[in-house]
Amino acid sequence: MNTVKWINGMNMIGKSASGHTIVMDGPEELGGQNLGVRPMEMLLLGMGGCTTVDVVSTLKKMRESVRDCRVEISAERADEHPKVFTNIHMHFIIEGSDLNDKKIKKAIALSADKYCSASIMLGKTATVTHDFETHE
């Protein structure tokens, strides 16, 4: 079971079903102390982790020699409550040798459209876009 325990102010400790913990906190204007990641940031980080696992594993199955992969995620939220994400852009930076752009596009598309549950869920309220760059 996943749990979140309130500590004080807006500080919380989250514990995952797999036994890992993370500190979350709200902004200072809401009583937070800036001691941890914001809960809405956690959603984006989860999405980024989910899609990165998909993209890297797919590229390895395609026999691409990936050395590094990171995704920079930018997002916009609605002005009014509920302040859902309305636009999310994922920019992949992939390093490797002799990388094939067509395979990278396919790996990203497979993650976005089929495999990444987090991305597909957030895509129900937000427009999710992707692009990438490669480095040798």
N, C-alpha and C positions, 0 to 999 in steps of 0.2 A: 504494500500500500504506500502511496505517496502521501506525505504529510507536510504541512506548513505550520510552524509554531511561532506565534507572536512573542517577541522578547520584551521590547519597550519602544516608546515612540512609534515609529513606523518600521522598526527593525524586526526581521523575521529570519528564521532558519528553515530552509526547505530540506526535506530528506526524501530521496527517491526510493522507489520500490527496490532498486538494486543496492541500496545502502549508502549512497553518496550524499554529501551535504553541500549546501550552498547558502551563502548569506545574501539576503535581499534587504533593500531599504528603500524608503520613499524619499522624495525631494525634501529639502530643508523647509520649504514653505508649507509642507503638509506635516511637519513634525519629525521628519527623517533626519539622520545624522550623516548621510552619504557614506555609510559603512558597507554598502554592497550594491549589486546590480539592481536596477529597477525591474519590477515584475514584467512590464511591457517589453523591456529590453530582452528579458529572458525568452519571450516568444520569438523575437527575431533571431536570437542566438540559437535557439532550438531549430528553427527553420534552416539557418545556415549550416548547422551541424548535420542535419538530416540530408540536405541536398549535397553537401560535400562528400559524405559517405557514399551516396549514390554515384556521383560523378567520378570519384576516384576509382571505386570498384568497377564501374562500367568501363572506364578507360583502360584499366588493367586487363579486364576480360577482352578488350579490343586490341590487346598487346601494345598499347601506347606506353612509352617509357616516361612516366610522370615522376618527377622528383619532389614537386611541391605543388600544393593547391591551396588557395585561400579565396574567400569570397567576402567582398565588402558590400555591406547591406545598408542602403539608405531607405528611409520610409517617411511617409506623410500620414498624419492622422486627421480625423474629422475634428472640426472646431467645437462641435456640440457633443454632449453625452448621448449615447456611449461613444467615446472617442476611439472608434475602431480605426485600424489601419486602412487607408484608402488607396495608397500607392506604395508599392515596395519594388525597389530595383536591386537586383543582385548582379554584381560585377565580379566575375571569376578571373583570377590571375593564376595561370597554370604554367609551371616550369617543367621542362623536360627536353629530351632530344628528339628531333625530327617529328614533332607533334603534327597531327593531321587535323586541320580545322574542321573538316566535315565530321570526323569522329567526335570531336569536342562538342560541336553543335548538337549532334545526335545524343550524346551522353547527357547534356544539359536538358534537352527536350524530354528525354525519357524520365529524368528525375522530376521535372516540372509537371509532366502530364500523366505519369503513371506511378512512380515509386515514392516520391517524397510526400508522405501524409501531411506533414506540417505545412508545406508549401501549398498543397491542394486545399487544405482547410482554410488557410489565410486567404487564398485566392477566391474564397466565397464572398469576401467583403472588400478585398483590395484588388487592384490591377497589379499583377506581378509581371515584371519584365526582367530580361536577362541579357547580358552581353559578356564578352570575355576578351582577354588578351593573353598572349603566350610569350614566354621568354625561354631562350636556350640556356 
